[in-house]
């Protein structure tokens, strides 16, 4: 389960698509279906349900 301060890397879903990286600023939901509040490096903030294209790197 992700924790506040962990880094998130989302791999591009198509060839040539850039990776997106950010920091977890909040965790909502429950262990089986977490929703992460992520502030991406470009300043954008959104909720994310981690999938197979998402890597969580502990802080």
DSSP file (Angstrom, degrees, kcal/mol; ACC not computed):
  #  RESIDUE AA STRUCTURE BP1 BP2  ACC     N-H-->O    O-->H-N    N-H-->O    O-->H-N    TCO  KAPPA ALPHA  PHI   PSI    X-CA   Y-CA   Z-CA
    1    1 A X              0   0    0      0, 0.0     2,-0.1     0, 0.0    30,-0.1   0.000 360.0 360.0 360.0 135.5    0.0    0.0    0.0
    2    2 A X        -     0   0    0     56,-0.0     2,-0.3     4,-0.0    56,-0.0  -0.352 360.0-157.7 -71.2 152.8    1.3    3.4   -0.9
    3    3 A X    >   -     0   0    0     -2,-0.1     3,-2.2    33,-0.0    21,-0.3  -0.892  34.1 -79.3-127.9 159.6    2.0    6.0    1.8
    4    4 A X  T 3  S+     0   0    0     -2,-0.3    21,-0.2     1,-0.3    55,-0.1  -0.352 118.6  30.5 -57.2 133.0    2.3    9.8    1.8
    5    5 A X  T 3  S+     0   0    0     19,-2.7    -1,-0.3     1,-0.4    20,-0.1   0.170  87.3 128.7  99.9 -16.4    5.7   10.8    0.4
    6    6 A X    <   -     0   0    0     -3,-2.2    18,-2.8    18,-0.1    -1,-0.4  -0.373  59.2-120.3 -67.8 151.7    6.1    7.8   -1.9
    7    7 A X  E     -AB  23  57A   0     50,-2.7    50,-2.9    16,-0.2     2,-0.4  -0.701  21.4-152.4 -91.2 146.8    7.0    8.5   -5.5
    8    8 A X  E     -AB  22  56A   0     14,-2.6    14,-1.9    -2,-0.3     2,-0.5  -0.976   8.5-170.3-120.6 132.9    4.7    7.4   -8.3
    9    9 A X  E     -AB  21  55A   0     46,-2.7    46,-3.1    -2,-0.4     2,-0.6  -0.990   3.6-166.5-122.3 122.7    5.9    6.6  -11.9
   10   10 A X  E     -AB  20  54A   0     10,-3.1    10,-2.2    -2,-0.5    44,-0.2  -0.944  15.8-141.1-111.4 117.5    3.2    6.0  -14.5
   11   11 A X        -     0   0    0     42,-2.9     8,-0.1    -2,-0.6     7,-0.1  -0.484  29.3 -98.5 -75.3 144.5    4.6    4.5  -17.7
   12   12 A X        -     0   0    0      5,-0.5    -1,-0.1    -2,-0.2     7,-0.1  -0.353  24.1-144.9 -60.7 140.5    3.2    5.7  -21.0
   13   13 A X  S    S+     0   0    0      5,-0.1     2,-0.3     2,-0.1    -1,-0.1   0.651  80.0  45.5 -84.9 -15.6    0.5    3.5  -22.4
   14   14 A X  S >  S-     0   0    0      4,-0.1     3,-2.1     1,-0.0     2,-0.1  -0.878 102.2 -81.7-125.9 159.6    1.4    4.0  -26.1
   15   15 A X  T 3  S+     0   0    0     -2,-0.3     3,-0.1     1,-0.3    -2,-0.1  -0.367 117.0  15.0 -59.8 128.9    4.8    4.0  -27.9
   16   16 A X  T 3  S+     0   0    0      1,-0.3    -1,-0.3    -2,-0.1     2,-0.2   0.298  90.1 135.0  89.9  -9.7    6.5    7.3  -27.5
   17   17 A X    <   -     0   0    0     -3,-2.1    -5,-0.5     1,-0.1    -1,-0.3  -0.544  55.9-119.3 -74.3 137.5    4.3    8.5  -24.6
   18   18 A X        -     0   0    0     -2,-0.2     2,-0.2    -7,-0.1    -5,-0.1  -0.378  22.4-111.4 -75.7 151.8    6.3   10.1  -21.8
   19   19 A X        -     0   0    0     -8,-0.1     2,-0.4    -7,-0.1    -8,-0.2  -0.498  26.6-142.8 -73.9 152.0    6.3    8.8  -18.2
   20   20 A X  E     -A   10   0A   0    -10,-2.2   -10,-3.1    -2,-0.2     2,-0.3  -0.962  17.7-171.3-116.1 138.6    4.6   10.9  -15.6
   21   21 A X  E     +A    9   0A   0     -2,-0.4    20,-2.7   -12,-0.2    21,-0.3  -0.937  15.2 141.3-128.9 152.3    6.1   11.1  -12.1
   22   22 A X  E     -AC   8  40A   0    -14,-1.9   -14,-2.6    -2,-0.3     2,-0.4  -0.948  42.2 -93.1-168.3-173.8    4.9   12.6   -8.9
   23   23 A X  E     -AC   7  39A   0     16,-2.2    16,-2.6    -2,-0.3     2,-0.5  -0.950  33.4-118.0-121.9 137.2    4.5   12.3   -5.1
   24   24 A X  E     + C   0  38A   0    -18,-2.8   -19,-2.7    -2,-0.4    14,-0.2  -0.622  33.3 172.2 -73.0 122.7    1.7   10.8   -3.1
   25   25 A X  E     +     0   0A   0     12,-3.3     2,-0.3    -2,-0.5    13,-0.2   0.483  65.1   9.1-109.3  -7.9    0.1   13.5   -0.9
   26   26 A X  E     - C   0  37A   0     11,-1.3    11,-2.9   -23,-0.1     2,-0.4  -0.967  57.8-145.9-166.6 154.2   -2.8   11.6    0.4
   27   27 A X  E     + C   0  36A   0     -2,-0.3     2,-0.3     9,-0.2     9,-0.2  -0.995  23.6 170.6-129.4 126.1   -4.3    8.0    0.5
   28   28 A X  E     + C   0  35A   0      7,-3.4     7,-3.0    -2,-0.4     2,-0.2  -0.801  43.1  34.4-126.8 169.7   -8.0    7.4    0.4
   29   29 A X  E    S- C   0  34A   0     -2,-0.3     2,-0.3     5,-0.2     5,-0.2  -0.541  91.6 -63.6  85.3-153.7  -10.1    4.3    0.0
   30   30 A X  E >   - C   0  33A   0      3,-0.7     3,-1.0    -2,-0.2    -2,-0.1  -0.803  49.0 -89.5-132.7 174.1   -9.0    0.9    1.5
   31   31 A X  T 3  S+     0   0    0      1,-0.3     3,-0.5    -2,-0.3    -1,-0.0   0.811 122.7  49.5 -57.3 -36.5   -6.2   -1.5    1.0
   32   32 A X  T 3  S+     0   0    0      1,-0.2    -1,-0.3   -31,-0.0     2,-0.1   0.780 129.6  18.5 -75.2 -25.5   -8.0   -3.6   -1.7
   33   33 A X  E <  S-C   30   0A   0     -3,-1.0    -3,-0.7     2,-0.0    -1,-0.2  -0.508  82.9-177.7-145.3  69.5   -8.9   -0.5   -3.8
   34   34 A X  E     -C   29   0A   0     -3,-0.5     2,-0.5    -5,-0.2    16,-0.3  -0.374  15.1-153.9 -74.3 149.1   -6.7    2.5   -2.8
   35   35 A X  E     -C   28   0A   0     -7,-3.0    -7,-3.4    14,-0.1     2,-0.4  -0.994  15.0-155.7-116.9 126.7   -7.1    6.0   -4.3
   36   36 A X  E     -CD  27  48A   0     12,-3.2    12,-2.7    -2,-0.5     2,-0.7  -0.851  12.0-143.4-106.3 136.4   -4.0    8.1   -4.2
   37   37 A X  E     -CD  26  47A   0    -11,-2.9   -12,-3.3    -2,-0.4   -11,-1.3  -0.894  31.4-172.1 -93.3 120.0   -3.8   11.8   -4.3
   38   38 A X  E     -CD  24  46A   0      8,-3.1     8,-2.2    -2,-0.7     2,-0.7  -0.950  24.5-155.3-123.2 131.4   -0.8   12.6   -6.4
   39   39 A X  E     -CD  23  45A   0    -16,-2.6   -16,-2.2    -2,-0.4     6,-0.2  -0.920  27.0-145.9-101.1 110.2    1.0   15.9   -7.1
   40   40 A X  E >   -C   22   0A   0      4,-3.1     3,-2.5    -2,-0.7   -18,-0.3  -0.315  24.2-107.0 -75.2 159.6    2.8   15.4  -10.4
   41   41 A X  T 3  S+     0   0    0    -20,-2.7   -19,-0.1     1,-0.3    -1,-0.1   0.711 119.1  61.7 -61.4 -21.3    6.1   17.0  -11.1
   42   42 A X  T 3  S-     0   0    0    -21,-0.3    -1,-0.3     2,-0.1     3,-0.1   0.421 122.3-104.6 -85.0   3.3    4.4   19.4  -13.5
   43   43 A X  S <  S+     0   0    0     -3,-2.5    -2,-0.1     1,-0.3     2,-0.1   0.213  79.2 132.5  96.5 -14.4    2.3   20.8  -10.6
   44   44 A X        -     0   0    0     -5,-0.1    -4,-3.1     1,-0.0     2,-0.4  -0.458  40.3-158.1 -70.5 141.3   -0.9   19.0  -11.6
   45   45 A X  E     +D   39   0A   0     -6,-0.2     2,-0.3    -2,-0.1    -6,-0.2  -0.981  22.6 148.3-124.5 135.4   -2.7   17.2   -8.8
   46   46 A X  E     -D   38   0A   0     -8,-2.2    -8,-3.1    -2,-0.4     2,-0.3  -0.966  46.1 -97.6-154.9 169.3   -5.2   14.4   -9.2
   47   47 A X  E     -D   37   0A   0     -2,-0.3     2,-0.4   -10,-0.2   -10,-0.2  -0.750  39.8-166.4 -92.7 143.6   -6.6   11.2   -7.8
   48   48 A X  E     -D   36   0A   0    -12,-2.7   -12,-3.2    -2,-0.3     2,-0.7  -0.995  22.2-155.7-136.7 131.7   -5.2    8.0   -9.1
   49   49 A X        -     0   0    0     -2,-0.4   -14,-0.1   -14,-0.2    -2,-0.0  -0.927  38.8-124.0-101.7 106.8   -6.2    4.4   -8.8
   50   50 A X        +     0   0    0     -2,-0.7     2,-0.2   -16,-0.3   -16,-0.1  -0.216  38.9 172.4 -59.9 135.8   -2.9    2.5   -9.4
   51   51 A X    >   -     0   0    0      4,-0.0     3,-1.6     0, 0.0    -1,-0.1  -0.488  52.2 -69.6-125.2-163.4   -2.9    0.0  -12.2
   52   52 A X  T 3  S+     0   0    0      1,-0.3    -2,-0.1    -2,-0.2     0, 0.0   0.692 128.4  57.2 -69.4 -18.2   -0.4   -2.2  -14.0
   53   53 A X  T 3  S+     0   0    0    -43,-0.1   -42,-2.9   -42,-0.0     2,-0.4   0.348  93.6  88.3 -91.6   7.2    1.2    0.8  -15.6
   54   54 A X  E <   -B   10   0A   0     -3,-1.6     2,-0.4   -44,-0.2   -44,-0.2  -0.899  55.0-168.3-113.7 131.4    2.0    2.4  -12.2
   55   55 A X  E     -B    9   0A   0    -46,-3.1   -46,-2.7    -2,-0.4     2,-0.5  -0.970   8.8-154.3-117.0 132.1    5.1    1.8  -10.1
   56   56 A X  E     -B    8   0A   0     -2,-0.4     2,-0.6   -48,-0.2   -48,-0.2  -0.929   6.2-163.6-108.3 123.7    5.2    3.0   -6.5
   57   57 A X  E     -B    7   0A   0    -50,-2.9   -50,-2.7    -2,-0.5    -2,-0.0  -0.926  22.2-125.1-109.6 115.7    8.6    3.8   -5.1
   58   58 A X              0   0    0     -2,-0.6   -52,-0.1   -52,-0.2   -53,-0.1  -0.221 360.0 360.0 -58.4 147.1    8.8    4.0   -1.2
   59   59 A X              0   0    0    -55,-0.1    -1,-0.1   -56,-0.1   -53,-0.1   0.474 360.0 360.0 -77.7 360.0   10.3    7.2    0.2
